[in-house]
Amino acid sequence: MTIQPRYPNVANDPRLTCVASEVRKLRRQISDAEWQGKNVTNSQRDKFLTLKEQMNDGKLYTPKF
């Protein structure tokens, strides 16, 4: 008896976020805000740095909580 996974692969799991795409999105948001002279919050920078460290450590997906 085999157990069928709920999602065929981790890329289709809605509970997970792709670290690389989230890093790209945050990098773009921060860059655009700086270019337009808007303030970038410390939480945005901290989240970007945390995700970048995870990506450098080889973590591909992170939970959404």
Order of alpha helices (4+ residues) and beta strands (2+ residues): beta-alpha-alpha-beta
